Amino acid sequence: MVTQNSSRIQKLADQLSAQKWDVFLAWSPVTMGYLYGFFEGSHERFSTIAISTSGDTAMIAPSLSGA
């Protein structure tokens, strides 16, 4: 089960706003786990978690099959 750490995400979102950045992309399994609770390595597949200045999050990853 993935449980995001809301306080860590909000602190990051506040820093993004202060630095006038639009989004933070976390693709390291360690960083994704620290912020979002998702500790899986993507291996050869690209995956990232995007965090916006509002604290909204989105996981970006390819589909696993082309059914």
Summary of the structure (lengths in Angstrom):
residues: 67
radius of gyration: 12.6
end to end distance: 25.3
largest distance: 43.3
contacts: 155
relative contact order: 0.24
helix: 31%
strand: 19%
